[in-house]
Amino acid sequence: MPQALKAIYHSGTFILQTACDLPEGAEVELFVQLPQVAPPRIADAGSRQHFLKLLVARMQRNPIPVNAPQFTRDMLHERR
C-alpha cells in the first residue's frame, strides 16, 4: 500500500521528515514534488531590479493589517 513520506534532499541524501515503518533493505520509489510557485525568469539585471522595485512598492501599498490573525506553525503546516 502506498505511503506518503516527506523528506528533504541534502548533500545527495534524502532525510526523512516523517516517521516510517519500513523493513531494512526495502526498495522504494520516489516521486519528486517541486514547489508550485516558480520565481520569475528575468534574465537581465536591469529588468530584475525594476521588477523588485515594483514588488516592494506593491507590498508597501498593501501592508498586513495590525489586527490580522496570527497563524501558528501548525495552522500553516500541510495536513492530509
Secondary structure, DSSP 8 states (H G I E B T S, - for coil): ------EEEETTEEEESS-----TT----------S-------SHHHHHHHHHHHHHHHHHS---TT-----HHHHS---
